[in-house]
Amino acid sequence: MSDAVTLPTSSGSLRARLLIGSLAWIIVTLALAGWGLRNLFKEHIEQQLETQLVLHLNQLSAAVNMQSGGKIAVTPLASDTRFEQPLSGLYWQIDELGRDAQQRPQVTREAMARSRSLWDQVLAMPAAVQFATSSKNYSTLTLHDSENHTLLAVTRNLQLPDTDSPPLRLSVAADSALMTEPLQRFTSMLLLTLGVLALGLSIAVLIQLQLALQPLKLLRQRLSAVRNGDANTLEGRFPQELQPLVNEFNKVLHTNAEIVQRARTQAGNLAHAVNTPLSVLRNAAEQETGALARLVSEQASTAQRQIDHHLARARAASAARTSGLRTPVLAPLQALVRTMEKLHAERGLHFEMNDVPPELAFRGEEQDFFELMGNVIDNAGKWATSRVLIHAAHAQDPAMLEITVDDDGPGLSENERKLVFQRGRRLDEQRPGSGLGLDIVRDLAQTYGGEVQALESPLGGLRMRLLLPAGTQPSNI
């Protein structure tokens, strides 16, 4: 069974998830609130309309009189002029009631009297009417007129005190449009208000998310500073929810630094332990003559170079994985130029360096930078006729720096430029060296995530072009 751990993939933006969740909750909450408020208002205007109809019904009950000949007389209702306006939507009607074979009340004479607003229409009341049995002294009905408009009606059975007067049914009805129109106006205003409220809440959520996620942005900046070598630990004040994470990460950084330091110490101890017997062997061989002595001396020197080479690679590999490294470029290059001018003084070589920006830095160990550039500049000095030109600047990729070293020597062919980085390869046995210098340069550059190229130089000789990770300018974030 495999014990490999599968890392979870990215689950999207935290900001987007919080924003979508908050907006969905706002929309659902406001929709439910709007639905509830609309229903409450609808019930309110229904009750208000019913109350007004009952008021008119009471006034109508008081205005009904029986005249001689069985005619009904109704005193004009002055409470609402709409009863006098044709098809105004507010109506009243009086029907005469009788009883069927089962002694149930039913309409025997429809529309004995009606309001002028009915014009030529008649309220289509049910044939049989049940008396209200509740505490109310009226009943509520839903009717439809000749144009299929919905009407809300209240009705009451009335017995006038006259001995010969028949039982009557009084009805007052109103078009439901009297209720629909204010409900529509209220709905429009409610939608507008809830829309403005939703917009305000959405803006508030955006601002809240910006403020809530600001510490994460600060944490990212601090991590970037550690990665770029501007800081060794995460510094700053963080919310109490993030502070444990910051503390644990600082512990990891501290532990990593201790591991790297311990590895370097062990590597140094190993090198010292191996160098001592190699020095003894080399010194003993130099005091002897013969083929065996020369063989021992050569192999001891080769072993010494291999140890130095692999120690340099190990040191660079550990440094490349260590945060907080930053080596300014200007001072080491100036020191190397002074050294090379003294080393090649008898040949009269002139080492030139362009105006290197003071903020230009290499993201790595200073001794590795010295080894990289020392080998490259020394190689150029060996082949140059009179001039070596060093140029350093940022590459097109701002995360990398570009360093070129040109010489005016004989140069190399295209095929030779491909072979120049092979281990132990020397294209001219007359020149001093072991053939490991450029191989070390290539390995160190690749270990740091960079590269080195051998190109044709504008000076006529060879150009060595290095791309190395750039250290950022220290900041006060």
LUMMAR-153098 format. One line per 3 residues: number of its first residue (from 1); for each residue x, y, z of C-alpha. Coordinates in Angstrom, 3 decimals, m for minus. Layout:
N
NUM	X,Y,Z  ...
//
This chain:
477
1	0.000,0.000,0.000  1.374,3.396,m0.921  1.854,5.955,1.837
4	1.984,8.889,m0.554  m0.002,11.896,0.531  m2.128,13.626,m2.060
7	m2.192,17.364,m1.549  m5.579,19.031,m1.981  m5.991,21.186,m5.018
10	m7.033,24.811,m4.893  m10.711,25.267,m4.071  m11.033,28.696,m5.611
13	m10.918,32.188,m4.217  m11.787,32.620,m0.553  m12.938,36.161,m1.321
16	m15.271,34.897,m4.059  m16.701,32.164,m1.833  m17.408,34.593,1.003
19	m18.830,37.179,m1.390  m21.120,34.707,m3.169  m22.309,33.251,0.140
22	m23.005,36.684,1.635  m24.799,37.968,m1.468  m26.897,34.783,m1.699
25	m27.901,35.159,1.959  m28.777,38.840,1.439  m30.908,38.054,m1.627
28	m32.766,35.186,0.063  m33.348,37.187,3.261  m34.601,40.287,1.434
31	m36.811,38.155,m0.842  m38.442,36.503,2.176  m38.772,39.867,3.915
34	m40.362,41.394,0.802  m42.771,38.472,0.452  m43.751,38.731,4.112
37	m44.197,42.524,4.044  m46.292,42.334,0.877  m48.561,39.708,2.413
40	m48.925,41.749,5.598  m49.817,44.846,3.581  m52.253,42.832,1.455
43	m54.006,41.561,4.570  m54.059,45.091,5.935  m55.716,46.653,2.894
46	m58.156,43.717,2.669  m59.183,44.305,6.265  m59.325,48.051,5.670
49	m61.518,47.595,2.594  m63.762,45.177,4.481  m64.065,47.683,7.331
52	m65.109,50.423,4.908  m67.658,48.128,3.267  m69.118,47.234,6.678
55	m69.335,50.961,7.470  m71.273,51.538,4.240  m73.413,48.490,5.035
58	m74.336,49.971,8.396  m75.211,53.290,6.790  m77.288,51.477,4.180
61	m79.118,49.559,6.922  m80.015,52.823,8.558  m81.126,54.406,5.278
64	m83.636,51.684,4.252  m87.364,52.390,4.697  m90.482,50.565,3.573
67	m93.093,52.643,1.764  m96.713,51.889,1.121  m97.225,49.459,m1.678
70	m94.211,47.372,m0.678  m91.697,49.738,m2.186  m88.267,50.280,m0.731
73	m86.987,53.772,m0.156  m83.305,54.451,0.499  m82.014,57.743,1.769
76	m78.965,58.788,m0.369  m75.681,57.787,1.246  m73.647,60.955,1.582
79	m70.592,59.166,2.998  m69.177,58.315,m0.430  m70.072,59.973,m3.734
82	m68.859,56.963,m5.695  m72.243,55.345,m5.127  m73.654,57.996,m7.507
85	m70.955,57.567,m10.193  m71.731,54.898,m12.820  m69.430,51.887,m12.672
88	m67.225,53.591,m10.071  m66.362,50.246,m8.457  m68.388,50.810,m5.264
91	m71.988,49.469,m5.246  m74.938,48.560,m3.039  m77.990,46.444,m3.711
94	m81.106,45.340,m1.814  m82.834,42.012,m2.525  m86.106,40.626,m1.168
97	m85.859,37.280,0.592  m88.335,34.451,0.912  m88.189,30.861,2.053
100	m88.107,27.638,0.065  m89.834,24.344,0.928  m87.264,23.573,3.590
103	m87.767,27.023,5.109  m84.357,28.176,3.931  m83.944,31.847,2.999
106	m83.591,32.542,m0.682  m83.858,35.487,m3.035  m87.387,35.951,m4.322
109	m87.034,39.421,m5.771  m83.612,40.555,m6.961  m82.460,44.172,m6.901
112	m85.466,45.812,m5.329  m83.187,48.787,m5.001  m79.617,49.449,m6.080
115	m77.056,52.231,m6.247  m76.762,54.389,m9.311  m73.158,53.240,m9.690
118	m74.409,49.798,m10.814  m76.023,51.496,m13.810  m77.642,48.675,m15.783
121	m75.952,45.871,m13.914  m77.103,43.677,m11.057  m74.940,42.064,m8.444
124	m75.123,38.308,m9.086  m75.830,37.191,m5.533  m76.242,33.495,m4.612
127	m79.823,32.213,m4.764  m79.693,30.754,m1.244  m78.103,32.720,1.534
130	m77.026,31.377,4.903  m77.314,33.780,7.806  m74.076,34.665,9.492
133	m73.595,32.454,12.538  m70.391,34.082,13.812  m70.090,37.070,16.076
136	m70.242,39.253,12.988  m73.614,40.490,11.885  m72.646,40.275,8.225
139	m71.196,37.793,5.753  m68.322,38.228,3.282  m68.619,37.082,m0.330
142	m66.536,37.148,m3.495  m68.541,38.027,m6.607  m67.956,38.697,m10.282
145	m69.670,41.346,m12.367  m70.712,41.167,m16.004  m67.194,42.036,m17.133
148	m65.743,39.315,m14.899  m64.237,41.789,m12.477  m63.728,40.361,m9.020
151	m65.784,42.051,m6.307  m65.481,41.859,m2.549  m68.936,42.063,m0.941
154	m70.412,42.162,2.545  m74.056,41.234,3.025  m76.586,41.278,5.836
157	m80.144,40.108,6.248  m82.479,42.814,7.553  m86.046,42.680,8.841
160	m87.715,46.090,8.953  m90.046,46.748,11.890  m93.068,47.135,9.622
163	m95.371,44.153,10.020  m95.961,43.670,6.316  m92.352,44.235,5.197
166	m90.546,41.177,3.782  m87.073,40.192,4.937  m84.355,41.940,2.973
169	m80.788,41.271,2.132  m78.493,44.306,1.944  m75.202,44.009,0.053
172	m72.319,46.423,m0.462  m69.550,45.475,m2.921  m66.316,46.994,m4.130
175	m64.118,46.207,m7.115  m60.938,44.387,m6.060  m59.019,46.968,m8.139
178	m59.522,49.310,m5.173  m57.263,46.883,m3.315  m54.984,45.850,m6.223
181	m53.842,49.349,m7.176  m52.471,50.330,m3.745  m50.971,46.855,m3.449
184	m49.142,47.341,m6.752  m47.900,50.796,m5.685  m46.721,49.357,m2.391
187	m45.009,46.440,m4.190  m43.169,48.834,m6.512  m41.998,50.994,m3.613
190	m41.061,47.872,m1.649  m38.985,46.500,m4.539  m37.213,49.820,m4.947
193	m36.513,50.058,m1.231  m35.293,46.461,m0.990  m33.139,46.977,m4.081
196	m31.460,50.004,m2.515  m31.064,48.058,0.729  m29.542,45.103,m1.162
199	m27.107,47.429,m2.913  m26.118,49.038,0.378  m25.646,45.663,2.051
202	m23.594,44.399,m0.906  m21.297,47.417,m0.687  m21.019,46.854,3.057
205	m20.097,43.198,2.443  m17.425,44.211,m0.078  m15.938,46.704,2.373
208	m16.112,44.161,5.191  m14.387,41.523,3.056  m11.688,44.008,2.094
211	m11.052,44.836,5.741  m11.290,41.206,6.871  m8.876,39.917,4.206
214	m6.400,42.775,4.584  m4.343,40.800,7.153  m3.979,37.996,4.596
217	m2.561,40.492,2.115  m0.136,41.674,4.784  0.806,38.048,5.490
220	1.490,37.493,1.790  3.726,40.581,1.701  5.644,39.343,4.738
223	6.071,35.910,3.145  7.288,37.555,m0.060  9.805,39.546,1.981
226	11.104,36.313,3.544  11.300,34.585,0.173  13.126,37.520,m1.429
229	15.631,37.768,1.402  14.376,41.015,2.906  13.526,39.352,6.230
232	14.324,36.161,8.114  10.978,35.828,9.912  7.387,36.985,9.566
235	7.195,40.293,11.372  4.271,42.544,12.193  1.021,42.528,14.137
238	m1.645,40.097,12.960  m5.179,39.309,14.205  m5.421,36.677,16.905
241	m6.867,34.214,14.374  m3.707,34.458,12.225  m1.100,34.909,14.946
244	m0.843,31.142,15.743  m0.180,30.466,12.045  2.507,33.180,11.984
247	4.128,31.753,15.116  4.199,28.231,13.680  5.648,29.467,10.400
250	8.384,31.363,12.228  9.201,28.161,14.113  9.492,26.331,10.781
253	11.826,29.038,9.458  13.950,28.837,12.600  14.098,25.032,12.422
256	15.007,25.170,8.728  17.821,27.626,9.417  19.178,25.373,12.163
259	19.075,22.338,9.855  20.914,24.220,7.106  23.510,25.520,9.545
262	24.024,22.039,10.991  24.408,20.578,7.486  26.999,23.227,6.618
265	28.898,22.537,9.797  28.907,18.803,9.126  30.023,19.384,5.540
268	32.836,21.628,6.772  33.894,19.045,9.333  33.884,16.353,6.657
271	35.935,18.529,4.320  38.442,19.266,7.079  38.654,15.578,8.005
274	39.263,14.535,4.378  41.593,17.422,3.529  44.069,16.499,6.240
277	44.932,13.003,4.923  44.886,14.309,1.345  47.396,17.001,2.302
280	49.581,14.385,3.986  49.474,12.199,0.883  50.180,15.123,m1.433
283	53.109,16.387,0.676  54.552,12.895,0.952  54.281,12.392,m2.804
286	55.991,15.703,m3.534  59.004,14.578,m1.458  59.378,11.459,m3.567
289	60.223,10.902,m7.190  58.977,8.365,m9.594  55.768,7.411,m11.344
292	53.965,6.327,m8.172  54.643,9.665,m6.462  53.363,11.604,m9.450
295	50.274,9.387,m9.616  49.531,9.890,m5.915  50.046,13.647,m6.224
298	47.753,13.901,m9.258  45.010,11.795,m7.713  45.177,13.684,m4.406
301	44.835,16.974,m6.281  41.922,15.569,m8.285  40.225,14.345,m5.105
304	40.722,17.778,m3.535  39.098,19.482,m6.511  36.188,17.036,m6.471
307	35.648,17.649,m2.755  35.654,21.409,m3.299  33.293,21.014,m6.253
310	30.712,18.871,m4.473  30.902,20.938,m1.301  30.162,24.007,m3.394
313	27.156,22.268,m4.988  25.842,21.100,m1.628  26.263,24.562,m0.161
316	24.501,26.143,m3.114  21.658,23.590,m2.991  21.010,24.310,0.679
319	21.310,28.047,0.131  18.901,27.960,m2.809  16.236,26.481,m0.511
322	16.908,28.920,2.303  14.816,32.073,2.655  16.261,35.434,3.560
325	19.350,35.405,1.290  20.413,38.549,m0.507  23.884,39.456,m1.796
328	24.514,42.885,m3.351  26.302,42.553,m6.683  28.356,45.752,m6.905
331	30.861,45.219,m4.085  31.795,41.581,m4.981  32.287,42.509,m8.642
334	34.517,45.417,m7.706  36.580,43.153,m5.442  36.923,40.531,m8.187
337	37.983,43.159,m10.732  40.739,44.380,m8.390  41.886,40.802,m7.792
340	41.933,39.893,m11.485  43.849,43.032,m12.422  46.586,41.996,m9.975
343	46.447,38.344,m11.082  46.884,39.276,m14.777  49.007,42.365,m14.234
346	51.965,40.998,m16.250  49.763,40.760,m19.353  48.458,44.309,m19.031
349	44.780,43.301,m19.198  42.180,46.007,m18.611  39.032,44.934,m16.725
352	36.060,47.260,m17.274  32.735,47.253,m15.462  29.618,49.155,m16.384
355	27.627,51.260,m13.922  26.080,48.514,m11.819  22.956,49.729,m9.947
358	23.664,49.736,m6.188  20.321,48.021,m5.505  21.115,45.091,m7.821
361	21.394,41.905,m5.738  21.773,38.155,m6.117  19.388,35.925,m4.174
364	21.966,33.532,m2.785  25.148,33.137,m0.736  27.915,35.695,m1.141
367	30.652,33.026,m1.360  28.691,31.258,m4.134  28.487,34.517,m6.063
370	32.241,34.969,m5.631  32.816,31.441,m6.937  30.482,31.918,m9.901
373	31.868,35.237,m11.063  35.457,34.453,m10.045  35.570,31.435,m12.377
376	33.881,33.305,m15.238  36.043,36.454,m14.982  39.222,34.414,m14.493
379	38.381,32.329,m17.578  37.880,35.542,m19.589  41.220,36.867,m18.308
382	43.024,33.725,m19.448  41.771,34.132,m23.006  41.558,37.932,m23.375
385	44.112,39.807,m25.444  43.797,43.165,m23.714  40.249,43.794,m22.474
388	37.501,42.202,m20.358  34.099,43.904,m20.096  31.624,43.105,m17.286
391	27.989,44.154,m17.483  25.293,43.562,m14.822  21.643,44.636,m14.887
394	18.123,43.309,m14.429  16.961,40.841,m17.070  13.679,41.150,m18.946
397	12.205,38.987,m16.205  12.331,41.287,m13.123  12.889,38.224,m10.928
400	16.239,37.551,m12.620  19.469,39.494,m13.064  21.705,39.243,m16.147
403	25.501,39.372,m15.987  27.680,39.225,m19.111  31.466,38.910,m19.252
406	33.056,39.668,m22.658  36.682,39.243,m23.720  38.548,40.185,m26.896
409	40.334,36.861,m27.195  40.231,34.394,m30.090  36.761,33.173,m29.130
412	35.256,29.768,m29.791  33.366,28.163,m32.622  29.732,27.195,m32.223
415	30.602,23.544,m31.579  33.307,24.503,m29.099  30.878,26.709,m27.203
418	28.670,23.638,m26.678  31.582,21.683,m25.208  33.033,24.349,m22.963
421	30.855,23.376,m19.934  31.733,19.658,m19.980  33.447,18.410,m16.848
424	37.242,18.432,m17.187  37.034,19.669,m20.788  39.985,21.909,m21.736
427	39.958,23.325,m25.239  43.578,24.441,m24.960  45.990,22.342,m22.911
430	48.511,25.195,m22.987  46.308,27.323,m20.737  46.431,26.705,m16.976
433	43.419,25.115,m15.254  41.666,21.878,m14.452  38.641,22.154,m16.715
436	36.265,22.181,m13.714  35.745,25.935,m13.333  32.983,26.420,m15.926
439	31.379,23.129,m14.947  31.108,24.442,m11.373  29.661,27.682,m12.734
442	26.992,25.795,m14.664  26.084,23.575,m11.708  25.867,26.500,m9.273
445	23.761,28.566,m11.681  21.339,25.687,m12.327  21.140,24.883,m8.618
448	19.936,28.432,m7.960  17.406,28.179,m10.789  19.495,30.140,m13.296
451	21.548,29.321,m16.374  24.827,30.160,m18.103  25.471,30.429,m21.850
454	28.574,30.762,m23.998  27.945,33.209,m26.862  29.838,35.171,m29.440
457	31.084,38.455,m27.976  30.810,41.872,m29.669  34.492,42.309,m28.697
460	35.403,39.410,m30.966  36.039,36.827,m28.283  33.723,34.893,m25.978
463	30.731,36.172,m24.028  29.580,34.341,m20.887  25.985,35.211,m20.080
466	24.586,34.334,m16.638  20.953,34.518,m15.568  20.650,34.353,m11.779
469	17.742,34.913,m9.339  17.554,38.528,m8.232  17.206,39.596,m4.622
472	14.658,42.344,m4.059  15.406,45.718,m2.588  14.901,45.724,1.200
475	11.607,47.338,2.111  9.939,48.708,5.232  6.661,46.865,4.815
//
